[in-house]
Amino acid sequence: CLIFYNAVCTNLHSDFFSTPIYRADTFFLPRFTERIRDLFEFSREQLLEEVRLFFPNLHPDDRDNFKKSIELSARTLEPWTWKGRINLLLGKQKWFQAISRPEVQSDGSIMWDGIMLDITEQQAALHERETTEEALRQSEEHLKTAINSAPIILYAVNQEGIFTFSEGQALELLGLKPGEVIGQSIYEIYKDYPDIIENINQAFTGKIQTYKSNISGSFFEITNTPIINKIGQVESLIGVAIDVSDRKFAEAALTATLDQIEYQANLLRNVIDATSNWIFVKDHNFRYILVNKGMTDSLDKNFPEIIAKSDVEIGLLEELAFGNPEKGIRGFRTDDIAVLAGETIRNLENVVTIADGTRRVYDTQKLPLRNSEGDIIGIVGFGMDVTERRQEKIQLRESQQFLKLILETIPQHVFWKDSNSVFLGCNRNLAKVAGLNSPEDIIGKTDYDLPWKVE
């Protein structure tokens, strides 16, 4: 929408200039078209009566520019052009572009003949475009910053394998700068890397390719994605190469560590399985988390039948697990609770019925299992089968008692000495003859210490 108008400005003097200037707020509009109401929402009569209605409605940011443009045209008599906003009634706002030609009148005033164009829609479209372009620019800047801050390479190649894009911090690892390879052939740059060439060719068949490659000593995980046009042809490739060198070296170190841990675990397993004694570990819930072969063989069970189970769940009697005061059985649980509280427990005679039904006696020691911070996380137990040794002790004690009974019964005098002729013992008949109260009184004495005469 446009209007034609005449504007007249009177010749005034200013304290700031030595030559006459023309102030824009002193001009009036002697002639304009009927379209003025459509544009400014003022009636023709209002503007003819008081042209100053026009100026307060100029957008504050455009008033100074409006005045300066009028004054410049008045001084130079160059065509007046101006573009700005005018605030209308009801809060509306429009953009206008004014184009006019100045002409000095006989009375010294200046008249401009021209047009004013309503460019609101064009400005809105321009603003939207500029906003979009700025958002796109910022987005591109953010993307570029992100790409150049991350250990990756983002690239694109066309159908001929020519780089059309190349960005990313990881380019430094290859001695390259962002954009340096644009216009060069990927087939030429990476001719010494058959895996790269092969995967590029595969991607140009329409398949997404992901692989790993060692380029100049750096390990990359690379993905090539084909860009397919509307007729199904691959017109370019987008590629992402992620620097995984740290991960690769970490994986190698982890593999080495795991191998070492596995070796140590196997060594430990071989050591603890080499003994027939029991070796076991329980957790806070009194469940087995490790047992050796000696224990599984004694109970005739395999590892899965014992791991994560309690004493009762692996077939041990409840009175052995929880105790029986009437039978004088303390119970494994009592010892386990004490160990979790920080004590070390030794039970010289733990009686257990094993798989073949026989009762075995174990000398058992339990101590706290602590982590690297010193916290108690479980119970470590060692059980030595002392059944035979205990039986031998019983038999020896019974044999000694039987021999003592014989010595006390026979009428002969019986004694025994060491190599220095010191008495180690005697029977009761000899002690009586020697005037001693009991056979034990002779121990450590010689013949010269006794009340008889030595001949």
C-alpha positions as a Markdown table, in Angstrom:
| # | Residue | x | y | z |
|---|---|---|---|---|
| 1 | Cys | 0.0 | 0.0 | 0.0 |
| 2 | Leu | 1.4 | 3.5 | -0.8 |
| 3 | Ile | 0.4 | 7.2 | -0.8 |
| 4 | Phe | 1.6 | 10.2 | -2.7 |
| 5 | Tyr | 2.3 | 13.4 | -0.8 |
| 6 | Asn | 3.8 | 16.9 | -0.8 |
| 7 | Ala | 5.7 | 18.0 | 2.3 |
| 8 | Val | 6.8 | 21.5 | 3.0 |
| 9 | Cys | 9.6 | 22.6 | 5.5 |
| 10 | Thr | 10.2 | 26.2 | 6.5 |
| 11 | Asn | 13.7 | 27.6 | 6.6 |
| 12 | Leu | 14.9 | 27.9 | 10.2 |
| 13 | His | 18.3 | 28.8 | 11.8 |
| 14 | Ser | 19.9 | 26.7 | 14.5 |
| 15 | Asp | 22.3 | 27.7 | 17.2 |
| 16 | Phe | 24.3 | 24.6 | 16.4 |
| 17 | Phe | 24.9 | 25.3 | 12.7 |
| 18 | Ser | 26.4 | 28.2 | 10.8 |
| 19 | Thr | 24.3 | 27.4 | 7.7 |
| 20 | Pro | 20.6 | 27.1 | 7.6 |
| 21 | Ile | 19.1 | 23.7 | 8.5 |
| 22 | Tyr | 15.6 | 22.4 | 8.2 |
| 23 | Arg | 14.0 | 20.7 | 11.2 |
| 24 | Ala | 11.7 | 17.9 | 10.4 |
| 25 | Asp | 9.2 | 18.7 | 13.1 |
| 26 | Thr | 8.3 | 22.1 | 11.4 |
| 27 | Phe | 7.0 | 20.7 | 8.1 |
| 28 | Phe | 3.4 | 20.2 | 7.0 |
| 29 | Leu | 1.6 | 18.1 | 4.5 |
| 30 | Pro | -0.3 | 20.3 | 2.0 |
| 31 | Arg | -1.4 | 17.3 | -0.2 |
| 32 | Phe | -1.7 | 13.5 | 0.1 |
| 33 | Thr | -4.0 | 10.8 | -1.1 |
| 34 | Glu | -7.1 | 9.4 | 0.5 |
| 35 | Arg | -5.2 | 6.2 | 1.3 |
| 36 | Ile | -3.7 | 8.0 | 4.3 |
| 37 | Arg | -6.4 | 6.7 | 6.7 |
| 38 | Asp | -5.6 | 3.1 | 5.7 |
| 39 | Leu | -2.0 | 3.6 | 6.5 |
| 40 | Phe | -1.9 | 5.8 | 9.5 |
| 41 | Glu | -5.4 | 5.5 | 10.9 |
| 42 | Phe | -5.7 | 9.3 | 11.0 |
| 43 | Ser | -8.4 | 11.1 | 9.0 |
| 44 | Arg | -7.3 | 13.4 | 6.1 |
| 45 | Glu | -8.8 | 16.3 | 8.0 |
| 46 | Gln | -6.8 | 15.5 | 11.2 |
| 47 | Leu | -3.5 | 15.5 | 9.3 |
| 48 | Leu | -4.4 | 18.7 | 7.4 |
| 49 | Glu | -5.3 | 20.4 | 10.7 |
| 50 | Glu | -2.3 | 19.2 | 12.7 |
| 51 | Val | 0.6 | 17.4 | 11.0 |
| 52 | Arg | 2.3 | 17.1 | 14.4 |
| 53 | Leu | 0.0 | 14.1 | 15.1 |
| 54 | Phe | 2.4 | 12.3 | 12.8 |
| 55 | Phe | 5.6 | 12.7 | 14.9 |
| 56 | Pro | 4.7 | 11.4 | 18.3 |
| 57 | Asn | 3.7 | 8.2 | 16.7 |
| 58 | Leu | 7.1 | 7.5 | 15.2 |
| 59 | His | 8.8 | 4.6 | 17.0 |
| 60 | Pro | 11.2 | 6.1 | 19.6 |
| 61 | Asp | 14.1 | 4.2 | 18.0 |
| 62 | Asp | 13.4 | 5.7 | 14.6 |
| 63 | Arg | 12.6 | 9.4 | 15.4 |
| 64 | Asp | 16.2 | 10.6 | 15.4 |
| 65 | Asn | 16.9 | 8.8 | 12.2 |
| 66 | Phe | 13.8 | 10.4 | 10.6 |
| 67 | Lys | 14.8 | 13.9 | 11.6 |
| 68 | Lys | 18.4 | 13.5 | 10.5 |
| 69 | Ser | 17.3 | 12.1 | 7.1 |
| 70 | Ile | 15.0 | 15.1 | 6.5 |
| 71 | Glu | 17.6 | 17.6 | 7.5 |
| 72 | Leu | 20.3 | 16.0 | 5.3 |
| 73 | Ser | 18.0 | 16.1 | 2.3 |
| 74 | Ala | 17.1 | 19.7 | 3.0 |
| 75 | Arg | 20.8 | 20.7 | 3.2 |
| 76 | Thr | 22.0 | 18.7 | 0.2 |
| 77 | Leu | 18.8 | 18.7 | -1.8 |
| 78 | Glu | 19.4 | 15.0 | -2.4 |
| 79 | Pro | 16.4 | 12.7 | -2.6 |
| 80 | Trp | 15.0 | 11.9 | 0.8 |
| 81 | Thr | 14.8 | 8.2 | 1.7 |
| 82 | Trp | 13.7 | 6.8 | 5.1 |
| 83 | Lys | 12.6 | 3.5 | 6.5 |
| 84 | Gly | 11.1 | 3.2 | 10.0 |
| 85 | Arg | 8.2 | 2.3 | 12.2 |
| 86 | Ile | 5.1 | 4.2 | 13.1 |
| 87 | Asn | 3.0 | 3.3 | 16.1 |
| 88 | Leu | -0.7 | 3.3 | 15.3 |
| 89 | Leu | -3.8 | 3.3 | 17.4 |
| 90 | Leu | -4.7 | 0.2 | 19.4 |
| 91 | Gly | -1.1 | -0.7 | 19.8 |
| 92 | Lys | -0.5 | -1.6 | 16.2 |
| 93 | Gln | 2.8 | -0.9 | 14.5 |
| 94 | Lys | 3.7 | -0.6 | 10.8 |
| 95 | Trp | 6.9 | -0.3 | 8.8 |
| 96 | Phe | 7.1 | 2.4 | 6.1 |
| 97 | Gln | 9.6 | 3.4 | 3.4 |
| 98 | Ala | 9.5 | 7.0 | 2.2 |
| 99 | Ile | 11.0 | 8.1 | -1.2 |
| 100 | Ser | 10.8 | 11.7 | -2.3 |
| 101 | Arg | 12.5 | 14.5 | -4.3 |
| 102 | Pro | 13.2 | 17.9 | -2.7 |
| 103 | Glu | 12.5 | 21.2 | -4.5 |
| 104 | Val | 13.3 | 24.7 | -3.2 |
| 105 | Gln | 10.2 | 27.0 | -3.4 |
| 106 | Ser | 10.2 | 30.7 | -4.2 |
| 107 | Asp | 9.7 | 31.6 | -0.5 |
| 108 | Gly | 12.8 | 29.5 | 0.5 |
| 109 | Ser | 10.8 | 26.6 | 1.7 |
| 110 | Ile | 11.4 | 23.1 | 0.5 |
| 111 | Met | 8.8 | 20.8 | -0.9 |
| 112 | Trp | 9.2 | 17.1 | -1.2 |
| 113 | Asp | 7.1 | 15.1 | -3.7 |
| 114 | Gly | 7.1 | 11.4 | -3.1 |
| 115 | Ile | 5.5 | 8.2 | -2.0 |
| 116 | Met | 5.3 | 6.2 | 1.3 |
| 117 | Leu | 5.2 | 2.4 | 1.0 |
| 118 | Asp | 3.7 | 0.1 | 3.6 |
| 119 | Ile | 6.6 | -2.5 | 4.0 |
| 120 | Thr | 5.3 | -4.1 | 7.1 |
| 121 | Glu | 4.9 | -7.6 | 5.6 |
| 122 | Gln | 8.3 | -7.4 | 3.9 |
| 123 | Gln | 10.0 | -6.3 | 7.1 |
| 124 | Ala | 8.2 | -9.1 | 9.0 |
| 125 | Ala | 9.5 | -11.6 | 6.4 |
| 126 | Leu | 12.9 | -10.0 | 6.5 |
| 127 | His | 13.0 | -10.1 | 10.3 |
| 128 | Glu | 11.9 | -13.7 | 10.3 |
| 129 | Arg | 14.5 | -14.6 | 7.7 |
| 130 | Glu | 17.2 | -12.7 | 9.7 |
| 131 | Thr | 16.1 | -14.4 | 12.9 |
| 132 | Thr | 16.1 | -17.8 | 11.2 |
| 133 | Glu | 19.5 | -17.1 | 9.7 |
| 134 | Glu | 20.9 | -15.9 | 13.0 |
| 135 | Ala | 19.5 | -19.0 | 14.8 |
| 136 | Leu | 21.0 | -21.1 | 12.1 |
| 137 | Arg | 24.3 | -19.3 | 12.3 |
| 138 | Gln | 24.4 | -19.7 | 16.1 |
| 139 | Ser | 23.4 | -23.4 | 15.7 |
| 140 | Glu | 26.2 | -23.9 | 13.2 |
| 141 | Glu | 28.6 | -22.1 | 15.6 |
| 142 | His | 27.5 | -24.3 | 18.5 |
| 143 | Leu | 27.7 | -27.4 | 16.4 |
| 144 | Lys | 31.2 | -26.4 | 15.1 |
| 145 | Thr | 32.3 | -25.6 | 18.7 |
| 146 | Ala | 31.0 | -28.9 | 19.9 |
| 147 | Ile | 32.7 | -30.8 | 17.1 |
| 148 | Asn | 36.0 | -29.0 | 17.6 |
| 149 | Ser | 35.9 | -29.6 | 21.3 |
| 150 | Ala | 35.1 | -33.3 | 21.1 |
| 151 | Pro | 37.6 | -36.1 | 20.3 |
| 152 | Ile | 35.9 | -36.8 | 16.9 |
| 153 | Ile | 36.2 | -36.1 | 13.2 |
| 154 | Leu | 33.1 | -35.3 | 11.3 |
| 155 | Tyr | 33.5 | -35.4 | 7.5 |
| 156 | Ala | 31.6 | -35.7 | 4.3 |
| 157 | Val | 32.6 | -37.0 | 0.8 |
| 158 | Asn | 30.8 | -36.8 | -2.5 |
| 159 | Gln | 30.2 | -39.5 | -5.1 |
| 160 | Glu | 33.8 | -39.1 | -6.4 |
| 161 | Gly | 35.2 | -39.5 | -2.8 |
| 162 | Ile | 36.2 | -35.9 | -2.6 |
| 163 | Phe | 36.0 | -34.3 | 0.9 |
| 164 | Thr | 33.3 | -31.6 | 1.1 |
| 165 | Phe | 33.5 | -31.2 | 4.9 |
| 166 | Ser | 36.1 | -32.0 | 7.6 |
| 167 | Glu | 35.9 | -30.7 | 11.2 |
| 168 | Gly | 36.7 | -32.0 | 14.7 |
| 169 | Gln | 39.3 | -31.8 | 17.4 |
| 170 | Ala | 40.6 | -35.3 | 16.6 |
| 171 | Leu | 42.0 | -34.0 | 13.3 |
| 172 | Glu | 45.0 | -32.9 | 15.4 |
| 173 | Leu | 45.9 | -36.5 | 16.0 |
| 174 | Leu | 46.4 | -36.9 | 12.2 |
| 175 | Gly | 48.3 | -33.7 | 11.9 |
| 176 | Leu | 45.4 | -32.0 | 10.1 |
| 177 | Lys | 43.5 | -28.8 | 10.6 |
| 178 | Pro | 39.7 | -28.3 | 10.2 |
| 179 | Gly | 38.8 | -28.0 | 6.5 |
| 180 | Glu | 42.3 | -28.8 | 5.3 |
| 181 | Val | 41.4 | -31.8 | 3.3 |
| 182 | Ile | 38.3 | -30.3 | 1.6 |
| 183 | Gly | 38.6 | -30.8 | -2.2 |
| 184 | Gln | 41.0 | -33.7 | -1.8 |
| 185 | Ser | 40.3 | -37.4 | -2.5 |
| 186 | Ile | 39.8 | -39.8 | 0.4 |
| 187 | Tyr | 41.1 | -42.5 | -1.9 |
| 188 | Glu | 44.4 | -40.7 | -2.2 |
| 189 | Ile | 44.8 | -39.5 | 1.4 |
| 190 | Tyr | 44.1 | -42.9 | 2.9 |
| 191 | Lys | 45.5 | -45.1 | 0.1 |
| 192 | Asp | 47.7 | -46.9 | 2.6 |
| 193 | Tyr | 44.7 | -47.9 | 4.7 |
| 194 | Pro | 42.9 | -50.7 | 2.9 |
| 195 | Asp | 40.3 | -51.1 | 5.6 |
| 196 | Ile | 39.2 | -47.4 | 5.2 |
| 197 | Ile | 39.0 | -47.7 | 1.4 |
| 198 | Glu | 37.0 | -51.0 | 1.6 |
| 199 | Asn | 34.5 | -49.6 | 4.1 |
| 200 | Ile | 34.1 | -46.4 | 2.0 |
| 201 | Asn | 33.3 | -48.5 | -1.0 |
| 202 | Gln | 30.8 | -50.6 | 1.0 |
| 203 | Ala | 29.1 | -47.5 | 2.2 |
| 204 | Phe | 28.7 | -46.3 | -1.4 |
| 205 | Thr | 26.6 | -49.4 | -2.0 |
| 206 | Gly | 24.1 | -48.1 | 0.5 |
| 207 | Lys | 25.2 | -49.9 | 3.7 |
| 208 | Ile | 26.0 | -48.2 | 6.9 |
| 209 | Gln | 29.5 | -49.2 | 7.9 |
| 210 | Thr | 31.0 | -49.2 | 11.4 |
| 211 | Tyr | 34.5 | -50.4 | 12.0 |
| 212 | Lys | 37.7 | -49.7 | 14.0 |
| 213 | Ser | 41.0 | -48.6 | 12.4 |
| 214 | Asn | 44.4 | -47.7 | 13.6 |
| 215 | Ile | 45.4 | -44.4 | 11.9 |
| 216 | Ser | 48.9 | -43.1 | 12.6 |
| 217 | Gly | 49.0 | -44.8 | 16.0 |
| 218 | Ser | 45.5 | -43.5 | 17.1 |
| 219 | Phe | 42.5 | -45.8 | 17.3 |
| 220 | Phe | 39.3 | -44.6 | 15.8 |
| 221 | Glu | 35.8 | -46.1 | 15.8 |
| 222 | Ile | 34.4 | -45.0 | 12.4 |
| 223 | Thr | 30.8 | -45.0 | 11.1 |
| 224 | Asn | 30.0 | -44.1 | 7.4 |
| 225 | Thr | 26.4 | -43.3 | 6.6 |
| 226 | Pro | 25.2 | -43.1 | 3.0 |
| 227 | Ile | 23.0 | -40.2 | 1.9 |
| 228 | Ile | 20.5 | -41.5 | -0.6 |
| 229 | Asn | 18.6 | -39.2 | -3.0 |
| 230 | Lys | 15.0 | -39.5 | -4.1 |
| 231 | Ile | 15.8 | -42.0 | -6.9 |
| 232 | Gly | 17.6 | -44.3 | -4.5 |
| 233 | Gln | 21.2 | -43.4 | -5.5 |
| 234 | Val | 24.0 | -42.7 | -3.0 |
| 235 | Glu | 25.0 | -39.1 | -3.6 |
| 236 | Ser | 27.4 | -38.7 | -0.7 |
| 237 | Leu | 28.6 | -40.1 | 2.6 |
| 238 | Ile | 28.6 | -38.6 | 6.1 |
| 239 | Gly | 31.3 | -40.0 | 8.4 |
| 240 | Val | 32.0 | -39.8 | 12.1 |
| 241 | Ala | 35.4 | -41.0 | 13.5 |
| 242 | Ile | 35.6 | -41.2 | 17.3 |
| 243 | Asp | 39.0 | -41.3 | 19.0 |
| 244 | Val | 38.9 | -44.4 | 21.2 |
| 245 | Ser | 42.7 | -44.6 | 21.8 |
| 246 | Asp | 42.3 | -44.2 | 25.6 |
| 247 | Arg | 39.5 | -46.8 | 25.5 |
| 248 | Lys | 41.7 | -49.1 | 23.4 |
| 249 | Phe | 44.6 | -48.8 | 25.7 |
| 250 | Ala | 42.3 | -49.1 | 28.7 |
| 251 | Glu | 40.9 | -52.3 | 27.3 |
| 252 | Ala | 44.4 | -53.6 | 26.7 |
| 253 | Ala | 45.3 | -52.7 | 30.3 |
| 254 | Leu | 42.1 | -54.2 | 31.6 |
| 255 | Thr | 42.7 | -57.4 | 29.6 |
| 256 | Ala | 46.2 | -57.6 | 31.1 |
| 257 | Thr | 44.8 | -56.9 | 34.5 |
| 258 | Leu | 42.0 | -59.5 | 34.1 |
| 259 | Asp | 44.6 | -62.0 | 32.9 |
| 260 | Gln | 46.7 | -61.3 | 36.0 |
| 261 | Ile | 43.7 | -61.6 | 38.2 |
| 262 | Glu | 42.6 | -64.8 | 36.5 |
| 263 | Tyr | 46.2 | -66.2 | 37.0 |
| 264 | Gln | 46.2 | -65.2 | 40.6 |
| 265 | Ala | 42.7 | -66.7 | 41.1 |
| 266 | Asn | 43.7 | -70.0 | 39.5 |
| 267 | Leu | 46.9 | -70.1 | 41.6 |
| 268 | Leu | 44.9 | -69.4 | 44.7 |
| 269 | Arg | 42.3 | -72.0 | 43.7 |
| 270 | Asn | 45.1 | -74.6 | 43.1 |
| 271 | Val | 46.7 | -73.9 | 46.5 |
| 272 | Ile | 43.5 | -74.1 | 48.5 |
| 273 | Asp | 42.3 | -77.2 | 46.6 |
| 274 | Ala | 45.6 | -79.0 | 47.2 |
| 275 | Thr | 44.7 | -79.6 | 50.9 |
| 276 | Ser | 42.0 | -81.9 | 52.3 |
| 277 | Asn | 41.4 | -79.5 | 55.1 |
| 278 | Trp | 38.4 | -77.2 | 54.9 |
| 279 | Ile | 38.8 | -73.6 | 53.6 |
| 280 | Phe | 35.8 | -71.4 | 53.3 |
| 281 | Val | 34.5 | -67.9 | 53.3 |
| 282 | Lys | 31.0 | -66.7 | 54.4 |
| 283 | Asp | 29.3 | -63.3 | 53.8 |
| 284 | His | 27.4 | -61.1 | 56.3 |
| 285 | Asn | 24.4 | -63.3 | 55.9 |
| 286 | Phe | 26.3 | -66.5 | 56.9 |
| 287 | Arg | 26.2 | -67.8 | 53.4 |
| 288 | Tyr | 29.1 | -69.5 | 51.7 |
| 289 | Ile | 30.8 | -67.5 | 48.9 |
| 290 | Leu | 33.9 | -69.6 | 48.6 |
| 291 | Val | 34.8 | -73.2 | 49.5 |
| 292 | Asn | 37.7 | -75.4 | 48.5 |
| 293 | Lys | 37.7 | -78.9 | 47.1 |
| 294 | Gly | 38.5 | -80.5 | 50.4 |
| 295 | Met | 35.3 | -79.3 | 51.9 |
| 296 | Thr | 33.1 | -80.2 | 48.8 |
| 297 | Asp | 34.7 | -83.7 | 48.7 |
| 298 | Ser | 34.0 | -84.2 | 52.4 |
| 299 | Leu | 30.4 | -83.2 | 52.0 |
| 300 | Asp | 30.1 | -85.0 | 48.6 |
| 301 | Lys | 28.7 | -81.8 | 47.0 |
| 302 | Asn | 29.8 | -79.6 | 44.1 |
| 303 | Phe | 30.4 | -75.9 | 44.3 |
| 304 | Pro | 26.9 | -74.7 | 43.1 |
| 305 | Glu | 25.3 | -76.9 | 45.8 |
| 306 | Ile | 27.2 | -75.0 | 48.5 |
| 307 | Ile | 27.7 | -71.4 | 47.1 |
| 308 | Ala | 25.1 | -68.9 | 48.4 |
| 309 | Lys | 23.7 | -71.4 | 50.9 |
| 310 | Ser | 23.8 | -71.5 | 54.7 |
| 311 | Asp | 25.0 | -74.3 | 56.9 |
| 312 | Val | 21.6 | -75.9 | 57.2 |
| 313 | Glu | 20.9 | -75.5 | 53.5 |
| 314 | Ile | 24.0 | -77.6 | 52.6 |
| 315 | Gly | 22.8 | -80.4 | 54.9 |
| 316 | Leu | 24.5 | -79.8 | 58.3 |
| 317 | Leu | 22.4 | -80.5 | 61.4 |
| 318 | Glu | 20.6 | -77.6 | 62.9 |
| 319 | Glu | 22.2 | -78.2 | 66.3 |
| 320 | Leu | 25.6 | -77.9 | 64.7 |
| 321 | Ala | 24.6 | -74.7 | 63.0 |
| 322 | Phe | 22.7 | -73.0 | 65.8 |
| 323 | Gly | 24.0 | -74.9 | 68.9 |
| 324 | Asn | 22.4 | -77.2 | 71.5 |
| 325 | Pro | 23.2 | -76.1 | 75.1 |
| 326 | Glu | 21.9 | -79.4 | 76.5 |
| 327 | Lys | 24.5 | -81.3 | 74.5 |
| 328 | Gly | 27.2 | -78.7 | 75.1 |
| 329 | Ile | 27.2 | -77.7 | 71.4 |
| 330 | Arg | 28.1 | -74.1 | 70.9 |
| 331 | Gly | 27.1 | -73.9 | 67.2 |
| 332 | Phe | 28.7 | -72.4 | 64.2 |
| 333 | Arg | 26.4 | -69.4 | 64.2 |
| 334 | Thr | 27.6 | -68.3 | 67.6 |
| 335 | Asp | 31.2 | -68.3 | 66.4 |
| 336 | Asp | 30.3 | -66.5 | 63.1 |
| 337 | Ile | 28.5 | -63.7 | 65.0 |
| 338 | Ala | 31.6 | -63.2 | 67.2 |
| 339 | Val | 33.9 | -63.1 | 64.2 |
| 340 | Leu | 31.7 | -60.5 | 62.4 |
| 341 | Ala | 32.1 | -58.4 | 65.6 |
| 342 | Gly | 35.8 | -58.5 | 65.1 |
| 343 | Glu | 36.9 | -61.5 | 67.2 |
| 344 | Thr | 39.1 | -64.4 | 66.1 |
| 345 | Ile | 37.6 | -67.8 | 67.2 |
| 346 | Arg | 39.3 | -71.2 | 67.5 |
| 347 | Asn | 37.3 | -74.3 | 68.3 |
| 348 | Leu | 39.5 | -77.3 | 68.8 |
| 349 | Glu | 36.7 | -79.8 | 68.4 |
| 350 | Asn | 34.0 | -79.2 | 65.9 |
| 351 | Val | 32.3 | -82.5 | 65.2 |
| 352 | Val | 30.7 | -82.8 | 61.8 |
| 353 | Thr | 28.9 | -85.8 | 60.1 |
| 354 | Ile | 30.3 | -86.0 | 56.6 |
| 355 | Ala | 28.8 | -87.6 | 53.4 |
| 356 | Asp | 29.7 | -91.2 | 54.3 |
| 357 | Gly | 27.9 | -90.9 | 57.7 |
| 358 | Thr | 31.1 | -90.9 | 59.8 |
| 359 | Arg | 31.7 | -88.2 | 62.4 |
| 360 | Arg | 34.8 | -86.2 | 61.9 |
| 361 | Val | 36.5 | -83.8 | 64.3 |
| 362 | Tyr | 37.8 | -80.5 | 63.0 |
| 363 | Asp | 40.1 | -78.0 | 64.6 |
| 364 | Thr | 38.5 | -74.8 | 63.3 |
| 365 | Gln | 39.7 | -71.3 | 63.3 |
| 366 | Lys | 37.7 | -68.3 | 62.0 |
| 367 | Leu | 38.7 | -64.7 | 61.6 |
| 368 | Pro | 37.2 | -61.5 | 60.1 |
| 369 | Leu | 37.5 | -60.9 | 56.3 |
| 370 | Arg | 38.2 | -57.2 | 55.8 |
| 371 | Asn | 38.2 | -55.0 | 52.6 |
| 372 | Ser | 40.8 | -52.4 | 51.6 |
| 373 | Glu | 39.3 | -49.9 | 54.0 |
| 374 | Gly | 39.4 | -52.2 | 57.0 |
| 375 | Asp | 35.6 | -52.9 | 57.1 |
| 376 | Ile | 34.5 | -56.4 | 58.0 |
| 377 | Ile | 32.8 | -58.0 | 55.0 |
| 378 | Gly | 32.8 | -61.6 | 55.9 |
| 379 | Ile | 34.2 | -64.7 | 57.7 |
| 380 | Val | 37.3 | -66.7 | 56.7 |
| 381 | Gly | 37.4 | -70.2 | 58.1 |
| 382 | Phe | 40.0 | -73.0 | 58.2 |
| 383 | Gly | 39.1 | -76.4 | 59.4 |
| 384 | Met | 41.8 | -79.1 | 60.0 |
| 385 | Asp | 40.6 | -82.7 | 60.2 |
| 386 | Val | 42.1 | -83.9 | 63.5 |
| 387 | Thr | 39.9 | -87.0 | 63.8 |
| 388 | Glu | 42.8 | -89.5 | 63.5 |
| 389 | Arg | 45.1 | -87.4 | 65.7 |
| 390 | Arg | 42.4 | -87.1 | 68.4 |
| 391 | Gln | 41.8 | -90.9 | 68.2 |
| 392 | Glu | 45.5 | -91.5 | 68.6 |
| 393 | Lys | 45.6 | -89.3 | 71.7 |
| 394 | Ile | 42.7 | -91.2 | 73.2 |
| 395 | Gln | 44.3 | -94.5 | 72.5 |
| 396 | Leu | 47.6 | -93.3 | 73.9 |
| 397 | Arg | 45.9 | -92.0 | 77.0 |
| 398 | Glu | 44.0 | -95.3 | 77.4 |
| 399 | Ser | 47.3 | -97.3 | 76.9 |
| 400 | Gln | 49.1 | -95.2 | 79.5 |
| 401 | Gln | 46.3 | -95.7 | 82.0 |
| 402 | Phe | 46.4 | -99.5 | 81.4 |
| 403 | Leu | 50.2 | -99.6 | 81.9 |
| 404 | Lys | 49.8 | -97.6 | 85.0 |
| 405 | Leu | 47.3 | -100.0 | 86.3 |
| 406 | Ile | 49.7 | -102.9 | 85.7 |
| 407 | Leu | 52.5 | -101.1 | 87.4 |
| 408 | Glu | 50.4 | -100.4 | 90.5 |
| 409 | Thr | 49.3 | -104.0 | 90.7 |
| 410 | Ile | 52.5 | -106.0 | 90.4 |
| 411 | Pro | 54.5 | -106.6 | 93.6 |
| 412 | Gln | 57.9 | -105.8 | 92.1 |
| 413 | His | 59.7 | -102.5 | 92.5 |
| 414 | Val | 59.6 | -100.7 | 89.1 |
| 415 | Phe | 61.3 | -97.4 | 88.3 |
| 416 | Trp | 62.7 | -95.6 | 85.3 |
| 417 | Lys | 65.5 | -93.0 | 85.0 |
| 418 | Asp | 67.1 | -90.7 | 82.5 |
| 419 | Ser | 70.7 | -90.9 | 81.2 |
| 420 | Asn | 71.9 | -89.0 | 84.3 |
| 421 | Ser | 70.3 | -91.6 | 86.7 |
| 422 | Val | 67.6 | -89.1 | 87.7 |
| 423 | Phe | 64.3 | -90.7 | 88.5 |
| 424 | Leu | 61.5 | -90.1 | 85.9 |
| 425 | Gly | 59.0 | -92.2 | 87.8 |
| 426 | Cys | 58.3 | -95.4 | 89.7 |
| 427 | Asn | 55.4 | -97.6 | 90.8 |
| 428 | Arg | 53.7 | -97.3 | 94.1 |
| 429 | Asn | 55.5 | -100.3 | 95.7 |
| 430 | Leu | 58.9 | -98.6 | 95.2 |
| 431 | Ala | 57.7 | -95.3 | 96.5 |
| 432 | Lys | 56.4 | -97.0 | 99.6 |
| 433 | Val | 59.8 | -98.7 | 100.2 |
| 434 | Ala | 61.6 | -95.3 | 99.6 |
| 435 | Gly | 59.4 | -93.7 | 102.2 |
| 436 | Leu | 57.6 | -91.5 | 99.8 |
| 437 | Asn | 53.9 | -90.5 | 99.9 |
| 438 | Ser | 53.3 | -91.1 | 96.1 |
| 439 | Pro | 55.2 | -92.2 | 93.0 |
| 440 | Glu | 55.3 | -88.6 | 91.8 |
| 441 | Asp | 57.5 | -87.6 | 94.7 |
| 442 | Ile | 60.5 | -89.6 | 93.3 |
| 443 | Ile | 60.6 | -87.6 | 90.0 |
| 444 | Gly | 63.8 | -85.5 | 89.8 |
| 445 | Lys | 65.6 | -87.3 | 92.6 |
| 446 | Thr | 68.6 | -89.6 | 92.5 |
| 447 | Asp | 69.5 | -92.6 | 94.7 |
| 448 | Tyr | 71.5 | -90.3 | 97.0 |
| 449 | Asp | 68.4 | -88.2 | 97.7 |
| 450 | Leu | 66.5 | -91.2 | 99.1 |
| 451 | Pro | 66.5 | -92.4 | 102.7 |
| 452 | Trp | 68.2 | -95.8 | 101.9 |
| 453 | Lys | 71.9 | -96.5 | 101.9 |
| 454 | Val | 73.5 | -96.9 | 98.5 |
| 455 | Glu | 75.9 | -99.8 | 98.4 |
